[in-house]
């Protein structure tokens, strides 16, 4: 059924969004700890940037599925 497929896809995207959000939070905390120790955070900030782009991708995919005719 198309409705079941859509629900499964949305559920997976929601899981991806939650998991990526958790990774972002952990990376921010890591950067803060590194900053306190005056460590170089360049690579950690680049990783955070990548995680944020992934989050935006998952969210955009979710919006596409929810848009009228987005799942047809």
Secondary structure as GFF3:
##gff-version 3
##sequence-region A 1 72
A	DSSP	alpha_helix	2	36	.	.	.	ID=ss1
A	DSSP	alpha_helix	42	66	.	.	.	ID=ss2
###
